Amino acid sequence: MKLAAPAVLLIATLGLGLSAVPSPARDRGMPGGRPGAGTANPSALIAQEIAFNRMAREKGQWKAFAKFADDEAILFVPRAVLAKDWLRGRDEPATTLDWEAYEVWMSCDGTLGVTRGGWTRSDGAVGYFTTIWKKTKKGDYRWVLDQGDQMASPLEKPDFASAVVADCPAPGGPRPGEGEDIVVTAPGPSGQGASRDGTLRWRYDVADDMSRTITVTLKRKGENKDVVFHAAAPKAG
């Protein structure tokens, strides 16, 4: 999650141009927020992160997490838990948290997206976060997985946020998952989900020592490309 125990961040980007900007057609979206080929809108996730962070500062961190969470959202504490169950009735932390998204990955149809960025805490701690967002039937976004860790130094902030949109399925070709609900596996040692068009998928795996791996896979130039995040096991005590 955005506030978590100290850990190490390793990022492997295989063949992804993180400075890539989606075409205007992909950024416009479709009236009524309906998903479809070429309707990805990465800027919507940047806006959602801004609103999420604003509520955390003004109303309380856990209130904001609960407000923006999908009913099946998962947090790591450090085991995977259903977020809304864990957040229910929880006292707000004494420190405040501020964060900003630096990178976005999104499916072609805009039904699933991933944000990554840096956070700072009022006690001086810094770290990174990764959040996976699902588009609802109403057309807005709710997070389905959030994780992150403290770092020894701040995550480098780019001059501009970057976005990568998955390739759209070929016209008339098969579209895995089209029309189906996005799959989210219940909390456990591993879980996974996918966009409705199958162009963006995610998976988490938690080891026995509570270290974890989050893998985001998207279609780029006809191939599956992985973005992998590793969080180290929590320190004893």
N, C-alpha and C positions, 0 to 999 in steps of 0.2 A: 504494500500500500504506500501512499505518499509519505506516511510517517511510520518508520519501521526501524528495527534493530540494525546496527552497523553491518555492512556486508560489502562485497566486491562486485563491481559491475564490469562485465565483459560483453562487448557487442560485436557480432560478426555479421557484416552485410555482404552478401554474395551477389555481385553483379548489379547492385542497385545504385542508380544515380540519385542521391538524396537531395541534390539541388534541382531535380526535375520538377517542372511546374505543369499541372494538368492543363489540357487545352480548355479554351473558354467554353466549348460545348459541354465538357464534363463538369465545369464549375457552376453552370447555371441551374442544374437540377430540373425537376419536372413539376408543373403546377400541382398543388395539393400534396407535394412531398411523396408521390408514388414512386417506388423504385423501378428502374429499368436501365437498359444498356446506356452507358454514357451519362448517367445522372449523378455521379459522385460529386460531392461538394466538400472538399477538405476544410474550407474556411468555416463551415458550420461546426466542425469539431473544435477549432480554435476558439470560436465564439462560446461554445458550450463550456470549455475549460475556463474561460474568463468568468462566465456566470457562476460556475461551480466554485471557483476560488473566491469570488466576491461574497457569496453566501457564507462560505466558511469563515471569512474574516468578520462579517457583520452579524451572523446568527449563531455561529458555532461550527466547529469542524465536523463533528459527528452528525449534527443535524443536516449539514450539507451533503455528507456522504449518503445518508439515508434518503434524502430528497431526490438525488440524481441517480440512485441505484435502480437497476432492474430487479424484479422480484427474485430472479435466480442469480444475482450478482455474487461474486466470490471474492473474499479477502484472504490474506495469508497472515496467521497470527501466532506462530509461523505455519501451522497446518492450514489447509484450505477449509474455510467455513462459509456458510451462507451469510452474506453481509448483513442483511436486515435482521436476522436473528441475533447476530453478535452485537449490532449497534443498538438494539432496542433497550432503552433505559440506561444507556451508558453515560457516565459523567463526562463532560467536556474536559479535554486536557488543559493543563495550566498554561501551556505555551500555545502560541498562534503559529499558523503555517501559511506561507505564501508560495505559489508555484506558477510556472509558465510553460506552455507547450512549445517545443522547438521543432519537432518533426511530426509528420502525419503520414500514415499509410492507409489506403482506402480501397475497398472493392470497387469494381466497375459500376455496379448498380447502386452504390452508396448505402447499402444496408448494414455494412460493418466497417469500422475504422479503428485505427490504433494511434494513440498519441504518446509521445515521449518528451520529457523535458526535465527541468531542474526545479528543486524546491529549497527554500530557506526557512528556518525556524527561528522564533523570537529569542531562543537561547543561544543562537549563533551556529547551530548545526546546519549542514547542507547535505543535499543528496539528489537522487534522480527518481523519476517515476515512469511507469508504463501503464496506460489505461486502455482497455478495449471497450469500444462503444457500439451499441446495437441501435439501429433505427426502429422506432416503434410504429405501430399502425397509424398513429396520429401525425407522424412525420418528424418528431423530435428524436433526440438521442438520450439513451440511458446507459450507464456503464455496466458491463457484465463481468469485468475482472479488473482489479487494481492492485498493483504491487510496486514496490520501490525500496530503496535502502539508503542509509546514510553513507556519505563518502568523505574522504579525507580533505578534499578540496572541491570547490563548486564545479559542476558540469559546465563546460565551455558554452557560452551563449552565442549563437550565430547572429549575424547582422539581420537576417530575415528568416522567418519560419519556412521550412521546406515541406514539400508534399510529393508523394509517389502514389499514383493511381494504377491499379492493376489493369492489364489489358482486358478489353471486353471480349466475350465469346464471339466466335466467327458467326456472321449472319446465317441463320438457318441451321447452325450446328447445334450439337447437344449442349444443354445448359444445366449442369448438375445442381440439384436442389431448387430449381426454379419453382416458385409457388409454395414451397414448403416453409415451415417455421424454421428459424435459425436454431441449430442444435446447440444446447448447452448441457454438458454433463454435470451431474450433481457433485458436490464436493467430495474429494477422495484423494488418493495419491496422484491421480492424473485426471485430466478433463480436457474437453475440446469444444470447439464451435466453428461455424463457417457462415459466410455470407450466403444469401439466397441464390446467387448466381455461381457460387463455387469458386470465385476468383480470389478470395481471401479467406484463409483459415488460421486458426490458432490452436495451440495445445500447451498445457502446463504439465510438468512432472515434478513431484516433490519426493526427494530421496529420504531414506530412513533417518539421516542426520538433519533433516528439515532444510537442506539446501534445495534450490529449485531452479528449473529451467523453463523459460517461456519462449516458445517458437512461433513466429508469425510467418506464414507462407503465402506468397502472392504470385500470380501469373505475370511475368514480364518477358516480352519478346519470345513468347511461345514456351517458356520454361518456368518451372516452379523455383522461386527464389526465396531463401530463408533469411529472416532477421532473428537472431538468437540472443536472449538475455539470460545471464547466469547470476544468481544471487547465492552467496556463500552461506554455509550453515551458521545459525546464531551462535554467538560466543557464550560459553558457559558462565552462569552467574549473572 
